[in-house]
Amino acid sequence: MPISIMASSGIMSLYWEVFPPMPTCRVYCTPVYQDGHLFVIGGCSKSGLPMDTMEMLDVASQTWTVLPPLPTARAGAAAVSLGKQVLVIGGMDSEQCPLASLEIYNMDEGKWEKKAPLCQPSMGISATEKEGKIYALGGMGADTSPQAFVRVYELGRDNWQQLPSMPTPRYGASVFLRGYKIYVLGGRQGKLPVTAFEALDLEMKSWTRYPSIPSRRAFASCAMTDNSFFSLGGLQQPGPHNFYSRPHFVNTVEIFDSEGGNWSKPGRSTRMREKRADFVSGYLGGRVVAAGGLGNQSSPLSSVEGFNPVKKRWECLPSMPTGRCSCSYIQSHNMLFVIGGVAHGPSSAVEALCVLEDV
C-alpha cells in the first residue's frame, strides 16, 4: 500500500524496538510510563515470591536505574503516575494475602512515602487517573471473594472516598477512560471469567450496564478504539451444554459499537489469524493489536497481528523478538511496551511495538 494511502487511512507502519533487559527478572510486575521513563514495580521473582524492587528505564538513553525499594514487597499491584509521583496500590504480599497499603514514590526526592491505606485489602485492582483523582475499582479480598468497591483518592487530602459500587463484583478487569466515563470489561470471579460490561459516569456518579460480552472466555484481552471496544481470543471453557469438551484456545473477535450500543460477532473472515490467550493487546497506528500469548504450540507465541479497520481483516505484523505470555504491558501514544512475562521461565525482556512516524 502506498505511504500516502496508508497515512490517509490512519494505518501506520509498526516496528519493534528492543531495550536492554530489566536488571531483575520478574513476572506479574506493574508498569507506569511517565515523560519518557518506564517504571517497573514489584512482581514475582523466579522463586514465586513478591518483590520490593523498582527499576526505571530511560527510553531515550536506553539505560536502567535501580530505584529505592518499595516499603512493602508486592505483586499484581495497581499503579498510576500523577505528575512527578508514582502511586502503588494494593496487590499481594509474601504471605499471598491482599494488601491495603498505598505507597507513593516521589521522583524529585527519590523517596517513598506511605499514605492513607484502602479501607479494604485488595489485589487485582483496576486503576485509572482523571484530573488528579485516582480511581481504584474492584479487586479480590482476603476471603478470595471478588469486590465491587469503587474508591477515589485525592493526594492533597490523603484520603479515600467510596463511590457507587460496580453492579458486578470482579477483579483483574480491563478499564478504559473515555471522556468522563470509566468503562469496565471482563475480569474474574474466582476461576470464572466475567462477561459484564459497565461504565461509571464520573459527573453523574452513576453506573450504566451495557450488553454483556457475548461469549465467556478466560484469559481474553480487551482493547478500545475511537468508537469501539474489542474482546479478543482467550480460552473457551466448556459450557452447560458441552461440559464433556475440554478448554480450548480461540481466535474469537467480538466488537461493541459505541454508537449502535450493541455487540457484533464478526464472521469467520474477521477472526484473528492465530488462536491465543494470555496475550498483549492495544490500539496502535490505527490498528487493534494482538501480540504473543499462549496457543496450541508447545512454547509461547511470538506472532503479532493487527486488525485493519479499513480492510476489516487481520494482517500479520512484525513478530515479537521474544515470544512470551503473562506479560505486563502499557501503552503511550506511539509505543506499546511489553514487559517481562514468561518465555521458558520468568523473562527480563523489555520490548516495544512502535509507530514508524517518519513516513
Secondary structure as the mmCIF struct_conf table of DSSP 4:
data_model
#
loop_
_struct_conf.conf_type_id
_struct_conf.id
_struct_conf.beg_label_comp_id
_struct_conf.beg_label_asym_id
_struct_conf.beg_label_seq_id
_struct_conf.end_label_comp_id
_struct_conf.end_label_asym_id
_struct_conf.end_label_seq_id
HELX_RH_AL_P HELX_RH_AL_P1 ILE A 3 SER A 9
TURN_TY1_P TURN_TY1_P1 GLY A 10 GLY A 10
STRN STRN1 LEU A 14 PHE A 19
HELX_LH_PP_P HELX_LH_PP_P1 PRO A 20 MET A 22
BEND BEND1 PRO A 23 THR A 24
STRN STRN2 VAL A 27 VAL A 27
BEND BEND2 TYR A 28 TYR A 28
STRN STRN3 THR A 30 GLN A 34
TURN_TY1_P TURN_TY1_P2 ASP A 35 GLY A 36
STRN STRN4 HIS A 37 ILE A 41
STRN STRN5 CYS A 44 CYS A 44
TURN_TY1_P TURN_TY1_P3 LYS A 46 SER A 47
BEND BEND3 GLY A 48 GLY A 48
STRN STRN6 PRO A 50 MET A 51
STRN STRN7 MET A 54 ASP A 58
TURN_TY1_P TURN_TY1_P4 VAL A 59 GLN A 62
STRN STRN8 THR A 63 LEU A 67
HELX_LH_PP_P HELX_LH_PP_P2 PRO A 68 LEU A 70
BEND BEND4 PRO A 71 THR A 72
STRN STRN9 ARG A 74 ALA A 75
BEND BEND5 GLY A 76 GLY A 76
STRN STRN10 ALA A 78 LEU A 82
TURN_TY1_P TURN_TY1_P5 GLY A 83 LYS A 84
STRN STRN11 GLN A 85 ILE A 89
STRN STRN12 MET A 92 MET A 92
TURN_TY1_P TURN_TY1_P6 SER A 94 GLU A 95
BEND BEND6 GLN A 96 GLN A 96
STRN STRN13 PRO A 98 LEU A 99
STRN STRN14 LEU A 102 ASN A 106
TURN_TY1_P TURN_TY1_P7 MET A 107 GLY A 110
STRN STRN15 LYS A 111 LYS A 115
HELX_LH_PP_P HELX_LH_PP_P3 ALA A 116 LEU A 118
BEND BEND7 CYS A 119 GLN A 120
STRN STRN16 SER A 122 MET A 123
BEND BEND8 GLY A 124 GLY A 124
STRN STRN17 SER A 126 LYS A 130
TURN_TY1_P TURN_TY1_P8 GLU A 131 GLY A 132
STRN STRN18 LYS A 133 LEU A 137
STRN STRN19 MET A 140 MET A 140
TURN_TY1_P TURN_TY1_P9 ALA A 142 ASP A 143
BEND BEND9 THR A 144 THR A 144
STRN STRN20 PRO A 146 PRO A 146
STRN STRN21 VAL A 150 GLU A 154
TURN_TY1_P TURN_TY1_P10 LEU A 155 ASP A 158
STRN STRN22 ASN A 159 LEU A 163
HELX_LH_PP_P HELX_LH_PP_P4 PRO A 164 MET A 166
BEND BEND10 PRO A 167 THR A 168
STRN STRN23 TYR A 171 TYR A 171
BEND BEND11 GLY A 172 GLY A 172
STRN STRN24 SER A 174 ARG A 178
TURN_TY1_P TURN_TY1_P11 GLY A 179 TYR A 180
STRN STRN25 LYS A 181 LEU A 185
STRN STRN26 ARG A 188 GLN A 189
TURN_TY1_P TURN_TY1_P12 GLY A 190 LYS A 191
STRN STRN27 LEU A 192 PRO A 193
HELX_LH_PP_P HELX_LH_PP_P5 VAL A 194 VAL A 194
STRN STRN28 PHE A 197 ASP A 201
TURN_TY1_P TURN_TY1_P13 LEU A 202 LYS A 205
STRN STRN29 SER A 206 TYR A 210
HELX_LH_PP_P HELX_LH_PP_P6 PRO A 211 ILE A 213
BEND BEND12 PRO A 214 SER A 215
STRN STRN30 ARG A 217 ALA A 218
TURN_TY1_P TURN_TY1_P14 PHE A 219 PHE A 219
STRN STRN31 SER A 221 MET A 224
BEND BEND13 ASP A 226 ASN A 227
STRN STRN32 SER A 228 LEU A 232
STRN STRN33 LEU A 235 GLN A 236
HELX_LH_PP_P HELX_LH_PP_P7 GLN A 237 PRO A 238
TURN_TY1_P TURN_TY1_P15 PRO A 240 HIS A 241
TURN_TY1_P TURN_TY1_P16 PHE A 243 TYR A 244
BEND BEND14 SER A 245 SER A 245
HELX_LH_PP_P HELX_LH_PP_P8 ARG A 246 PRO A 247
STRN STRN34 HIS A 248 PHE A 249
STRN STRN35 VAL A 253 ASP A 257
TURN_TY1_P TURN_TY1_P17 SER A 258 GLY A 261
STRN STRN36 ASN A 262 SER A 264
HELX_RH_3T_P HELX_RH_3T_P1 ARG A 268 THR A 270
BEND BEND15 ARG A 271 ARG A 271
BEND BEND16 ARG A 273 GLU A 274
STRN STRN37 ALA A 277 ALA A 277
BEND BEND17 ASP A 278 ASP A 278
STRN STRN38 VAL A 280 LEU A 284
TURN_TY1_P TURN_TY1_P18 GLY A 285 GLY A 286
STRN STRN39 ARG A 287 ALA A 291
STRN STRN40 LEU A 294 LEU A 294
BEND BEND18 ASN A 296 SER A 299
STRN STRN41 VAL A 304 ASN A 308
TURN_TY1_P TURN_TY1_P19 PRO A 309 LYS A 312
STRN STRN42 ARG A 313 LEU A 317
HELX_LH_PP_P HELX_LH_PP_P9 PRO A 318 MET A 320
BEND BEND19 PRO A 321 THR A 322
STRN STRN43 CYS A 325 CYS A 325
BEND BEND20 SER A 326 SER A 326
STRN STRN44 SER A 328 GLN A 331
BEND BEND21 HIS A 333 ASN A 334
STRN STRN45 MET A 335 ILE A 339
STRN STRN46 VAL A 342 VAL A 342
BEND BEND22 ALA A 343 GLY A 345
STRN STRN47 PRO A 346 PRO A 346
STRN STRN48 VAL A 350 VAL A 355
#
